[in-house]
């Protein structure tokens, strides 16, 4: 699975988040690699993911509640 460091749009970031978390849930990606990938996405694409302390509406709609729970927990941990 190839993960870019920088994405062009919120839609692309949402698709990347979905791919990463889904691959983890299907045991195709290690927990360590998933954490690393999500943290890289958050650091390099923060303006496309967050608006203030909330996820953008596009990210909320495309990723869904369960995936964003994982992302939120990772943000709290690291």
C-alpha positions as CSV (number, residue, x, y, z in Angstrom):
1,X,0.0,0.0,0.0
2,X,1.4,3.3,-1.1
3,X,0.7,6.3,1.1
4,X,1.5,9.8,-0.1
5,X,2.8,12.5,2.4
6,X,0.7,15.3,0.8
7,X,-2.7,15.2,-0.7
8,X,-4.5,17.6,-3.1
9,X,-8.0,17.5,-1.7
10,X,-10.1,16.5,1.3
11,X,-11.6,13.7,-0.7
12,X,-8.1,12.1,-1.4
13,X,-7.2,12.4,2.3
14,X,-10.5,10.7,3.3
15,X,-9.9,7.9,0.8
16,X,-6.3,7.4,2.2
17,X,-7.6,7.3,5.8
18,X,-10.2,4.7,4.8
19,X,-7.7,2.6,3.0
20,X,-5.3,2.6,5.9
21,X,-7.8,1.8,8.6
22,X,-9.6,-0.8,6.4
23,X,-6.3,-2.5,5.7
24,X,-5.5,-2.6,9.4
25,X,-9.0,-4.1,10.2
26,X,-8.4,-6.8,7.6
27,X,-5.0,-7.6,9.1
28,X,-3.2,-6.5,5.9
29,X,-1.4,-3.7,7.8
30,X,0.4,-3.9,11.1
31,X,-0.7,-1.7,14.0
32,X,2.7,0.0,14.0
33,X,2.4,0.9,10.3
34,X,-1.2,2.1,10.6
35,X,-0.2,4.4,13.5
36,X,2.7,5.7,11.5
37,X,0.6,6.3,8.4
38,X,-2.2,8.1,10.2
39,X,0.2,10.3,12.1
40,X,1.9,11.2,8.9
41,X,-1.4,12.1,7.3
42,X,-2.4,14.2,10.3
43,X,0.9,16.1,10.4
44,X,1.1,16.9,6.7
45,X,-2.5,17.4,5.8
46,X,-3.9,19.0,8.9
47,X,-5.7,21.8,7.1
48,X,-7.6,19.3,4.9
49,X,-8.6,17.1,7.9
50,X,-9.3,19.6,10.7
51,X,-11.1,22.9,11.0
52,X,-10.3,24.2,14.4
53,X,-10.7,21.2,16.8
54,X,-13.3,19.5,14.6
55,X,-13.0,17.2,11.5
56,X,-14.1,18.9,8.3
57,X,-17.5,17.9,7.1
58,X,-16.1,16.1,4.0
59,X,-13.8,14.0,6.3
60,X,-16.8,13.2,8.6
61,X,-19.0,12.1,5.7
62,X,-16.4,10.1,3.8
63,X,-14.7,8.4,6.7
64,X,-17.6,7.7,9.0
65,X,-17.8,7.5,12.8
66,X,-15.9,4.3,13.4
67,X,-12.8,5.2,11.4
68,X,-12.7,8.7,13.0
69,X,-12.9,7.2,16.4
70,X,-9.6,5.4,15.6
71,X,-8.1,8.6,14.2
72,X,-9.2,10.6,17.3
73,X,-7.8,8.0,19.6
74,X,-4.4,8.1,17.8
75,X,-4.4,11.9,18.0
76,X,-4.9,11.7,21.8
77,X,-2.2,9.1,22.2
78,X,0.5,10.8,20.1
